[in-house]
Amino acid sequence: MAKKATFYHAGCPVCADAETAFAKSLDPDVFDVEIVHLGQDKARLGEAEAAGVKSVPAFVIDGRAYHINFGADLAALK
C-alpha cells in the first residue's frame, strides 16, 4: 500500500521548482501524492496548519511535515 504524501504549495517559483523536483518525481508505487495549491484552495489552509506546515513548499507524509525550502509563510496566504 502506498504512503499518503500531500504536497502543499502556493504557486511561487520556489514551490513550482519543488513540485517538479520532488512531488512529480516520487515513485507512485511507494507514494500516493496529492498536490494542493493553497493559493487557490484556501479552504485547506487549516488542514495544512493542523498537519504542522509552517511554510510552503512542504510535504506531509504519514502525518509528519517536511519543509523543503522557504517560499511563503502560511500566514501570508490567509
mmCIF file as gemmi writes it, N, C-alpha and C atoms, coordinates in Angstrom:
data_model
loop_
_atom_site.group_PDB
_atom_site.id
_atom_site.type_symbol
_atom_site.label_atom_id
_atom_site.label_alt_id
_atom_site.label_comp_id
_atom_site.label_asym_id
_atom_site.label_entity_id
_atom_site.label_seq_id
_atom_site.pdbx_PDB_ins_code
_atom_site.Cartn_x
_atom_site.Cartn_y
_atom_site.Cartn_z
_atom_site.occupancy
_atom_site.B_iso_or_equiv
_atom_site.pdbx_formal_charge
_atom_site.auth_seq_id
_atom_site.auth_asym_id
_atom_site.pdbx_PDB_model_num
ATOM 1 N N . MET Axp A 1 ? 0.843 -1.189 0 1 0 ? 1 A 1
ATOM 2 C CA . MET Axp A 1 ? 0 0 0 1 0 ? 1 A 1
ATOM 3 C C . MET Axp A 1 ? 0.884 1.245 0 1 0 ? 1 A 1
ATOM 4 N N . ALA Axp A 2 ? 0.565 2.192 -0.859 1 0 ? 2 A 1
ATOM 5 C CA . ALA Axp A 2 ? 1.35 3.418 -0.98 1 0 ? 2 A 1
ATOM 6 C C . ALA Axp A 2 ? 1.12 4.331 0.219 1 0 ? 2 A 1
ATOM 7 N N . LYS Axp A 3 ? 2.181 5.062 0.59 1 0 ? 3 A 1
ATOM 8 C CA . LYS Axp A 3 ? 2.084 6.053 1.66 1 0 ? 3 A 1
ATOM 9 C C . LYS Axp A 3 ? 1.429 7.313 1.11 1 0 ? 3 A 1
ATOM 10 N N . LYS Axp A 4 ? 0.584 7.932 1.921 1 0 ? 4 A 1
ATOM 11 C CA . LYS Axp A 4 ? -0.061 9.187 1.549 1 0 ? 4 A 1
ATOM 12 C C . LYS Axp A 4 ? 0.954 10.32 1.692 1 0 ? 4 A 1
ATOM 13 N N . ALA Axp A 5 ? 1.136 11.098 0.64 1 0 ? 5 A 1
ATOM 14 C CA . ALA Axp A 5 ? 2.028 12.253 0.657 1 0 ? 5 A 1
ATOM 15 C C . ALA Axp A 5 ? 1.26 13.437 0.089 1 0 ? 5 A 1
ATOM 16 N N . THR Axp A 6 ? 1.089 14.467 0.902 1 0 ? 6 A 1
ATOM 17 C CA . THR Axp A 6 ? 0.404 15.678 0.438 1 0 ? 6 A 1
ATOM 18 C C . THR Axp A 6 ? 1.442 16.771 0.271 1 0 ? 6 A 1
ATOM 19 N N . PHE Axp A 7 ? 1.513 17.333 -0.921 1 0 ? 7 A 1
ATOM 20 C CA . PHE Axp A 7 ? 2.445 18.409 -1.228 1 0 ? 7 A 1
ATOM 21 C C . PHE Axp A 7 ? 1.661 19.713 -1.239 1 0 ? 7 A 1
ATOM 22 N N . TYR Axp A 8 ? 1.963 20.587 -0.29 1 0 ? 8 A 1
ATOM 23 C CA . TYR Axp A 8 ? 1.308 21.888 -0.197 1 0 ? 8 A 1
ATOM 24 C C . TYR Axp A 8 ? 2.223 22.945 -0.806 1 0 ? 8 A 1
ATOM 25 N N . HIS Axp A 9 ? 1.637 23.817 -1.615 1 0 ? 9 A 1
ATOM 26 C CA . HIS Axp A 9 ? 2.418 24.899 -2.204 1 0 ? 9 A 1
ATOM 27 C C . HIS Axp A 9 ? 1.522 26.1 -2.466 1 0 ? 9 A 1
ATOM 28 N N . ALA Axp A 10 ? 2.157 27.203 -2.903 1 0 ? 10 A 1
ATOM 29 C CA . ALA Axp A 10 ? 1.401 28.437 -3.142 1 0 ? 10 A 1
ATOM 30 C C . ALA Axp A 10 ? 1.558 28.941 -4.569 1 0 ? 10 A 1
ATOM 31 N N . GLY Axp A 11 ? 2.226 28.174 -5.41 1 0 ? 11 A 1
ATOM 32 C CA . GLY Axp A 11 ? 2.39 28.579 -6.798 1 0 ? 11 A 1
ATOM 33 C C . GLY Axp A 11 ? 3.569 29.499 -7.063 1 0 ? 11 A 1
ATOM 34 N N . CYS Axp A 12 ? 4.344 29.806 -6.042 1 0 ? 12 A 1
ATOM 35 C CA . CYS Axp A 12 ? 5.501 30.685 -6.222 1 0 ? 12 A 1
ATOM 36 C C . CYS Axp A 12 ? 6.608 29.932 -6.977 1 0 ? 12 A 1
ATOM 37 N N . PRO Axp A 13 ? 7.642 30.626 -7.457 1 0 ? 13 A 1
ATOM 38 C CA . PRO Axp A 13 ? 8.708 29.955 -8.192 1 0 ? 13 A 1
ATOM 39 C C . PRO Axp A 13 ? 9.405 28.842 -7.389 1 0 ? 13 A 1
ATOM 40 N N . VAL Axp A 14 ? 9.637 29.067 -6.111 1 0 ? 14 A 1
ATOM 41 C CA . VAL Axp A 14 ? 10.254 28.035 -5.271 1 0 ? 14 A 1
ATOM 42 C C . VAL Axp A 14 ? 9.347 26.815 -5.201 1 0 ? 14 A 1
ATOM 43 N N . CYS Axp A 15 ? 8.043 27.054 -5.046 1 0 ? 15 A 1
ATOM 44 C CA . CYS Axp A 15 ? 7.072 25.958 -4.973 1 0 ? 15 A 1
ATOM 45 C C . CYS Axp A 15 ? 6.999 25.197 -6.289 1 0 ? 15 A 1
ATOM 46 N N . ALA Axp A 16 ? 6.981 25.925 -7.396 1 0 ? 16 A 1
ATOM 47 C CA . ALA Axp A 16 ? 6.9 25.287 -8.709 1 0 ? 16 A 1
ATOM 48 C C . ALA Axp A 16 ? 8.12 24.413 -8.952 1 0 ? 16 A 1
ATOM 49 N N . ASP Axp A 17 ? 9.282 24.885 -8.56 1 0 ? 17 A 1
ATOM 50 C CA . ASP Axp A 17 ? 10.506 24.107 -8.712 1 0 ? 17 A 1
ATOM 51 C C . ASP Axp A 17 ? 10.455 22.853 -7.834 1 0 ? 17 A 1
ATOM 52 N N . ALA Axp A 18 ? 9.991 23.003 -6.605 1 0 ? 18 A 1
ATOM 53 C CA . ALA Axp A 18 ? 9.901 21.858 -5.696 1 0 ? 18 A 1
ATOM 54 C C . ALA Axp A 18 ? 8.882 20.838 -6.2 1 0 ? 18 A 1
ATOM 55 N N . GLU Axp A 19 ? 7.799 21.317 -6.801 1 0 ? 19 A 1
ATOM 56 C CA . GLU Axp A 19 ? 6.797 20.395 -7.346 1 0 ? 19 A 1
ATOM 57 C C . GLU Axp A 19 ? 7.422 19.53 -8.436 1 0 ? 19 A 1
ATOM 58 N N . THR Axp A 20 ? 8.187 20.153 -9.327 1 0 ? 20 A 1
ATOM 59 C CA . THR Axp A 20 ? 8.836 19.416 -10.404 1 0 ? 20 A 1
ATOM 60 C C . THR Axp A 20 ? 9.924 18.493 -9.867 1 0 ? 20 A 1
ATOM 61 N N . ALA Axp A 21 ? 10.744 19.009 -8.952 1 0 ? 21 A 1
ATOM 62 C CA . ALA Axp A 21 ? 11.878 18.243 -8.452 1 0 ? 21 A 1
ATOM 63 C C . ALA Axp A 21 ? 11.488 17.113 -7.512 1 0 ? 21 A 1
ATOM 64 N N . PHE Axp A 22 ? 10.41 17.295 -6.739 1 0 ? 22 A 1
ATOM 65 C CA . PHE Axp A 22 ? 10.069 16.313 -5.714 1 0 ? 22 A 1
ATOM 66 C C . PHE Axp A 22 ? 8.705 15.666 -5.919 1 0 ? 22 A 1
ATOM 67 N N . ALA Axp A 23 ? 7.665 16.458 -5.913 1 0 ? 23 A 1
ATOM 68 C CA . ALA Axp A 23 ? 6.304 15.905 -5.902 1 0 ? 23 A 1
ATOM 69 C C . ALA Axp A 23 ? 6.016 15.053 -7.132 1 0 ? 23 A 1
ATOM 70 N N . LYS Axp A 24 ? 6.451 15.496 -8.284 1 0 ? 24 A 1
ATOM 71 C CA . LYS Axp A 24 ? 6.15 14.764 -9.514 1 0 ? 24 A 1
ATOM 72 C C . LYS Axp A 24 ? 7.144 13.642 -9.785 1 0 ? 24 A 1
ATOM 73 N N . SER Axp A 25 ? 8.207 13.559 -8.997 1 0 ? 25 A 1
ATOM 74 C CA . SER Axp A 25 ? 9.212 12.526 -9.246 1 0 ? 25 A 1
ATOM 75 C C . SER Axp A 25 ? 9.135 11.363 -8.254 1 0 ? 25 A 1
ATOM 76 N N . LEU Axp A 26 ? 8.22 11.432 -7.291 1 0 ? 26 A 1
ATOM 77 C CA . LEU Axp A 26 ? 8.098 10.333 -6.33 1 0 ? 26 A 1
ATOM 78 C C . LEU Axp A 26 ? 7.492 9.1 -7.004 1 0 ? 26 A 1
ATOM 79 N N . ASP Axp A 27 ? 7.98 7.956 -6.624 1 0 ? 27 A 1
ATOM 80 C CA . ASP Axp A 27 ? 7.526 6.682 -7.181 1 0 ? 27 A 1
ATOM 81 C C . ASP Axp A 27 ? 6.063 6.443 -6.789 1 0 ? 27 A 1
ATOM 82 N N . PRO Axp A 28 ? 5.161 6.346 -7.758 1 0 ? 28 A 1
ATOM 83 C CA . PRO Axp A 28 ? 3.743 6.143 -7.439 1 0 ? 28 A 1
ATOM 84 C C . PRO Axp A 28 ? 3.451 4.787 -6.792 1 0 ? 28 A 1
ATOM 85 N N . ASP Axp A 29 ? 4.369 3.851 -6.883 1 0 ? 29 A 1
ATOM 86 C CA . ASP Axp A 29 ? 4.198 2.57 -6.198 1 0 ? 29 A 1
ATOM 87 C C . ASP Axp A 29 ? 4.473 2.699 -4.702 1 0 ? 29 A 1
ATOM 88 N N . VAL Axp A 30 ? 5.194 3.759 -4.333 1 0 ? 30 A 1
ATOM 89 C CA . VAL Axp A 30 ? 5.556 3.987 -2.93 1 0 ? 30 A 1
ATOM 90 C C . VAL Axp A 30 ? 4.693 5.087 -2.312 1 0 ? 30 A 1
ATOM 91 N N . PHE Axp A 31 ? 4.4 6.148 -3.099 1 0 ? 31 A 1
ATOM 92 C CA . PHE Axp A 31 ? 3.681 7.307 -2.579 1 0 ? 31 A 1
ATOM 93 C C . PHE Axp A 31 ? 2.442 7.625 -3.403 1 0 ? 31 A 1
ATOM 94 N N . ASP Axp A 32 ? 1.342 7.855 -2.711 1 0 ? 32 A 1
ATOM 95 C CA . ASP Axp A 32 ? 0.116 8.378 -3.311 1 0 ? 32 A 1
ATOM 96 C C . ASP Axp A 32 ? 0.163 9.882 -3.071 1 0 ? 32 A 1
ATOM 97 N N . VAL Axp A 33 ? 0.586 10.652 -4.074 1 0 ? 33 A 1
ATOM 98 C CA . VAL Axp A 33 ? 0.827 12.087 -3.922 1 0 ? 33 A 1
ATOM 99 C C . VAL Axp A 33 ? -0.406 12.897 -4.301 1 0 ? 33 A 1
ATOM 100 N N . GLU Axp A 34 ? -0.784 13.785 -3.386 1 0 ? 34 A 1
ATOM 101 C CA . GLU Axp A 34 ? -1.821 14.773 -3.67 1 0 ? 34 A 1
ATOM 102 C C . GLU Axp A 34 ? -1.155 16.135 -3.658 1 0 ? 34 A 1
ATOM 103 N N . ILE Axp A 35 ? -1.376 16.937 -4.684 1 0 ? 35 A 1
ATOM 104 C CA . ILE Axp A 35 ? -0.795 18.271 -4.77 1 0 ? 35 A 1
ATOM 105 C C . ILE Axp A 35 ? -1.883 19.289 -4.469 1 0 ? 35 A 1
ATOM 106 N N . VAL Axp A 36 ? -1.628 20.127 -3.456 1 0 ? 36 A 1
ATOM 107 C CA . VAL Axp A 36 ? -2.613 21.119 -3.007 1 0 ? 36 A 1
ATOM 108 C C . VAL Axp A 36 ? -2.018 22.52 -3.17 1 0 ? 36 A 1
ATOM 109 N N . HIS Axp A 37 ? -2.647 23.313 -4.008 1 0 ? 37 A 1
ATOM 110 C CA . HIS Axp A 37 ? -2.237 24.705 -4.242 1 0 ? 37 A 1
ATOM 111 C C . HIS Axp A 37 ? -3.024 25.568 -3.251 1 0 ? 37 A 1
ATOM 112 N N . LEU Axp A 38 ? -2.381 25.959 -2.174 1 0 ? 38 A 1
ATOM 113 C CA . LEU Axp A 38 ? -3.065 26.713 -1.117 1 0 ? 38 A 1
ATOM 114 C C . LEU Axp A 38 ? -3.448 28.128 -1.54 1 0 ? 38 A 1
ATOM 115 N N . GLY Axp A 39 ? -2.806 28.654 -2.546 1 0 ? 39 A 1
ATOM 116 C CA . GLY Axp A 39 ? -3.193 29.959 -3.059 1 0 ? 39 A 1
ATOM 117 C C . GLY Axp A 39 ? -4.553 29.905 -3.744 1 0 ? 39 A 1
ATOM 118 N N . GLN Axp A 40 ? -4.896 28.753 -4.297 1 0 ? 40 A 1
ATOM 119 C CA . GLN Axp A 40 ? -6.169 28.576 -4.983 1 0 ? 40 A 1
ATOM 120 C C . GLN Axp A 40 ? -7.199 27.865 -4.119 1 0 ? 40 A 1
ATOM 121 N N . ASP Axp A 41 ? -6.754 27.089 -3.149 1 0 ? 41 A 1
ATOM 122 C CA . ASP Axp A 41 ? -7.651 26.304 -2.3 1 0 ? 41 A 1
ATOM 123 C C . ASP Axp A 41 ? -7.449 26.692 -0.833 1 0 ? 41 A 1
ATOM 124 N N . LYS Axp A 42 ? -7.825 27.926 -0.506 1 0 ? 42 A 1
ATOM 125 C CA . LYS Axp A 42 ? -7.61 28.457 0.847 1 0 ? 42 A 1
ATOM 126 C C . LYS Axp A 42 ? -8.383 27.693 1.919 1 0 ? 42 A 1
ATOM 127 N N . ALA Axp A 43 ? -9.408 26.954 1.527 1 0 ? 43 A 1
ATOM 128 C CA . ALA Axp A 43 ? -10.179 26.165 2.494 1 0 ? 43 A 1
ATOM 129 C C . ALA Axp A 43 ? -9.325 25.077 3.137 1 0 ? 43 A 1
ATOM 130 N N . ARG Axp A 44 ? -8.196 24.769 2.539 1 0 ? 44 A 1
ATOM 131 C CA . ARG Axp A 44 ? -7.334 23.709 3.077 1 0 ? 44 A 1
ATOM 132 C C . ARG Axp A 44 ? -6.172 24.241 3.916 1 0 ? 44 A 1
ATOM 133 N N . LEU Axp A 45 ? -6.137 25.565 4.133 1 0 ? 45 A 1
ATOM 134 C CA . LEU Axp A 45 ? -5.082 26.143 4.977 1 0 ? 45 A 1
ATOM 135 C C . LEU Axp A 45 ? -5.107 25.574 6.392 1 0 ? 45 A 1
ATOM 136 N N . GLY Axp A 46 ? -6.278 25.444 6.983 1 0 ? 46 A 1
ATOM 137 C CA . GLY Axp A 46 ? -6.403 24.902 8.334 1 0 ? 46 A 1
ATOM 138 C C . GLY Axp A 46 ? -5.897 23.477 8.419 1 0 ? 46 A 1
ATOM 139 N N . GLU Axp A 47 ? -6.183 22.691 7.401 1 0 ? 47 A 1
ATOM 140 C CA . GLU Axp A 47 ? -5.698 21.312 7.326 1 0 ? 47 A 1
ATOM 141 C C . GLU Axp A 47 ? -4.165 21.279 7.305 1 0 ? 47 A 1
ATOM 142 N N . ALA Axp A 48 ? -3.573 22.16 6.496 1 0 ? 48 A 1
ATOM 143 C CA . ALA Axp A 48 ? -2.112 22.225 6.406 1 0 ? 48 A 1
ATOM 144 C C . ALA Axp A 48 ? -1.511 22.638 7.749 1 0 ? 48 A 1
ATOM 145 N N . GLU Axp A 49 ? -2.089 23.655 8.374 1 0 ? 49 A 1
ATOM 146 C CA . GLU Axp A 49 ? -1.6 24.101 9.693 1 0 ? 49 A 1
ATOM 147 C C . GLU Axp A 49 ? -1.709 22.988 10.723 1 0 ? 49 A 1
ATOM 148 N N . ALA Axp A 50 ? -2.829 22.297 10.741 1 0 ? 50 A 1
ATOM 149 C CA . ALA Axp A 50 ? -3.04 21.218 11.706 1 0 ? 50 A 1
ATOM 150 C C . ALA Axp A 50 ? -2.032 20.094 11.511 1 0 ? 50 A 1
ATOM 151 N N . ALA Axp A 51 ? -1.559 19.928 10.282 1 0 ? 51 A 1
ATOM 152 C CA . ALA Axp A 51 ? -0.572 18.891 9.987 1 0 ? 51 A 1
ATOM 153 C C . ALA Axp A 51 ? 0.854 19.334 10.311 1 0 ? 51 A 1
ATOM 154 N N . GLY Axp A 52 ? 1.023 20.602 10.728 1 0 ? 52 A 1
ATOM 155 C CA . GLY Axp A 52 ? 2.341 21.088 11.113 1 0 ? 52 A 1
ATOM 156 C C . GLY Axp A 52 ? 3.058 21.902 10.059 1 0 ? 52 A 1
ATOM 157 N N . VAL Axp A 53 ? 2.383 22.222 8.96 1 0 ? 53 A 1
ATOM 158 C CA . VAL Axp A 53 ? 3.002 23.022 7.907 1 0 ? 53 A 1
ATOM 159 C C . VAL Axp A 53 ? 3.078 24.476 8.382 1 0 ? 53 A 1
ATOM 160 N N . LYS Axp A 54 ? 4.274 25.039 8.316 1 0 ? 54 A 1
ATOM 161 C CA . LYS Axp A 54 ? 4.504 26.436 8.721 1 0 ? 54 A 1
ATOM 162 C C . LYS Axp A 54 ? 4.724 27.329 7.504 1 0 ? 54 A 1
ATOM 163 N N . SER Axp A 55 ? 5.303 26.75 6.458 1 0 ? 55 A 1
ATOM 164 C CA . SER Axp A 55 ? 5.574 27.483 5.231 1 0 ? 55 A 1
ATOM 165 C C . SER Axp A 55 ? 5.507 26.49 4.068 1 0 ? 55 A 1
ATOM 166 N N . VAL Axp A 56 ? 5.38 27.047 2.884 1 0 ? 56 A 1
ATOM 167 C CA . VAL Axp A 56 ? 5.357 26.199 1.697 1 0 ? 56 A 1
ATOM 168 C C . VAL Axp A 56 ? 6.555 26.532 0.821 1 0 ? 56 A 1
ATOM 169 N N . PRO Axp A 57 ? 7.025 25.582 0.063 1 0 ? 57 A 1
ATOM 170 C CA . PRO Axp A 57 ? 6.505 24.249 -0.182 1 0 ? 57 A 1
ATOM 171 C C . PRO Axp A 57 ? 6.812 23.291 0.966 1 0 ? 57 A 1
ATOM 172 N N . ALA Axp A 58 ? 5.905 22.365 1.158 1 0 ? 58 A 1
ATOM 173 C CA . ALA Axp A 58 ? 6.086 21.362 2.206 1 0 ? 58 A 1
ATOM 174 C C . ALA Axp A 58 ? 5.315 20.095 1.854 1 0 ? 58 A 1
ATOM 175 N N . PHE Axp A 59 ? 5.834 18.991 2.322 1 0 ? 59 A 1
ATOM 176 C CA . PHE Axp A 59 ? 5.149 17.71 2.226 1 0 ? 59 A 1
ATOM 177 C C . PHE Axp A 59 ? 4.62 17.342 3.589 1 0 ? 59 A 1
ATOM 178 N N . VAL Axp A 60 ? 3.515 16.642 3.625 1 0 ? 60 A 1
ATOM 179 C CA . VAL Axp A 60 ? 3.07 15.941 4.831 1 0 ? 60 A 1
ATOM 180 C C . VAL Axp A 60 ? 2.995 14.478 4.418 1 0 ? 60 A 1
ATOM 181 N N . ILE Axp A 61 ? 3.833 13.67 5.048 1 0 ? 61 A 1
ATOM 182 C CA . ILE Axp A 61 ? 3.912 12.239 4.752 1 0 ? 61 A 1
ATOM 183 C C . ILE Axp A 61 ? 3.698 11.488 6.051 1 0 ? 61 A 1
ATOM 184 N N . ASP Axp A 62 ? 2.71 10.615 6.036 1 0 ? 62 A 1
ATOM 185 C CA . ASP Axp A 62 ? 2.383 9.829 7.236 1 0 ? 62 A 1
ATOM 186 C C . ASP Axp A 62 ? 2.211 10.703 8.469 1 0 ? 62 A 1
ATOM 187 N N . GLY Axp A 63 ? 1.577 11.872 8.284 1 0 ? 63 A 1
ATOM 188 C CA . GLY Axp A 63 ? 1.281 12.749 9.407 1 0 ? 63 A 1
ATOM 189 C C . GLY Axp A 63 ? 2.43 13.621 9.876 1 0 ? 63 A 1
ATOM 190 N N . ARG Axp A 64 ? 3.539 13.61 9.164 1 0 ? 64 A 1
ATOM 191 C CA . ARG Axp A 64 ? 4.697 14.434 9.553 1 0 ? 64 A 1
ATOM 192 C C . ARG Axp A 64 ? 4.98 15.465 8.465 1 0 ? 64 A 1
ATOM 193 N N . ALA Axp A 65 ? 5.226 16.696 8.881 1 0 ? 65 A 1
ATOM 194 C CA . ALA Axp A 65 ? 5.501 17.786 7.936 1 0 ? 65 A 1
ATOM 195 C C . ALA Axp A 65 ? 6.991 17.868 7.635 1 0 ? 65 A 1
ATOM 196 N N . TYR Axp A 66 ? 7.296 18.045 6.367 1 0 ? 66 A 1
ATOM 197 C CA . TYR Axp A 66 ? 8.676 18.211 5.9 1 0 ? 66 A 1
ATOM 198 C C . TYR Axp A 66 ? 8.725 19.466 5.039 1 0 ? 66 A 1
ATOM 199 N N . HIS Axp A 67 ? 9.457 20.458 5.507 1 0 ? 67 A 1
ATOM 200 C CA . HIS Axp A 67 ? 9.57 21.724 4.78 1 0 ? 67 A 1
ATOM 201 C C . HIS Axp A 67 ? 10.763 21.638 3.838 1 0 ? 67 A 1
ATOM 202 N N . ILE Axp A 68 ? 10.541 21.967 2.581 1 0 ? 68 A 1
ATOM 203 C CA . ILE Axp A 68 ? 11.575 21.807 1.563 1 0 ? 68 A 1
ATOM 204 C C . ILE Axp A 68 ? 12.458 23.046 1.464 1 0 ? 68 A 1
ATOM 205 N N . ASN Axp A 69 ? 11.859 24.2 1.384 1 0 ? 69 A 1
ATOM 206 C CA . ASN Axp A 69 ? 12.553 25.471 1.227 1 0 ? 69 A 1
ATOM 207 C C . ASN Axp A 69 ? 11.552 26.534 1.641 1 0 ? 69 A 1
ATOM 208 N N . PHE Axp A 70 ? 11.966 27.745 1.782 1 0 ? 70 A 1
ATOM 209 C CA . PHE Axp A 70 ? 11.011 28.773 2.187 1 0 ? 70 A 1
ATOM 210 C C . PHE Axp A 70 ? 10.526 29.532 0.97 1 0 ? 70 A 1
ATOM 211 N N . GLY Axp A 71 ? 9.273 29.313 0.609 1 0 ? 71 A 1
ATOM 212 C CA . GLY Axp A 71 ? 8.648 30.042 -0.489 1 0 ? 71 A 1
ATOM 213 C C . GLY Axp A 71 ? 7.689 31.094 0.034 1 0 ? 71 A 1
ATOM 214 N N . ALA Axp A 72 ? 6.831 30.681 0.992 1 0 ? 72 A 1
ATOM 215 C CA . ALA Axp A 72 ? 5.863 31.594 1.58 1 0 ? 72 A 1
ATOM 216 C C . ALA Axp A 72 ? 5.408 31.057 2.931 1 0 ? 72 A 1
ATOM 217 N N . ASP Axp A 73 ? 5.264 31.975 3.873 1 0 ? 73 A 1
ATOM 218 C CA . ASP Axp A 73 ? 4.71 31.618 5.178 1 0 ? 73 A 1
ATOM 219 C C . ASP Axp A 73 ? 3.214 31.406 5.034 1 0 ? 73 A 1
ATOM 220 N N . LEU Axp A 74 ? 2.651 30.448 5.775 1 0 ? 74 A 1
ATOM 221 C CA . LEU Axp A 74 ? 1.211 30.203 5.669 1 0 ? 74 A 1
ATOM 222 C C . LEU Axp A 74 ? 0.399 31.443 6.026 1 0 ? 74 A 1
ATOM 223 N N . ALA Axp A 75 ? 0.878 32.236 6.951 1 0 ? 75 A 1
ATOM 224 C CA . ALA Axp A 75 ? 0.159 33.451 7.355 1 0 ? 75 A 1
ATOM 225 C C . ALA Axp A 75 ? -0.026 34.405 6.17 1 0 ? 75 A 1
ATOM 226 N N . ALA Axp A 76 ? 0.908 34.405 5.239 1 0 ? 76 A 1
ATOM 227 C CA . ALA Axp A 76 ? 0.813 35.284 4.068 1 0 ? 76 A 1
ATOM 228 C C . ALA Axp A 76 ? -0.271 34.815 3.093 1 0 ? 76 A 1
ATOM 229 N N . LEU Axp A 77 ? -0.702 33.568 3.223 1 0 ? 77 A 1
ATOM 230 C CA . LEU Axp A 77 ? -1.71 33.024 2.306 1 0 ? 77 A 1
ATOM 231 C C . LEU Axp A 77 ? -3.137 33.248 2.786 1 0 ? 77 A 1
ATOM 232 N N . LYS Axp A 78 ? -3.281 33.692 4.029 1 0 ? 78 A 1
ATOM 233 C CA . LYS Axp A 78 ? -4.625 33.882 4.604 1 0 ? 78 A 1
ATOM 234 C C . LYS Axp A 78 ? -5.259 35.151 4.106 1 0 ? 78 A 1
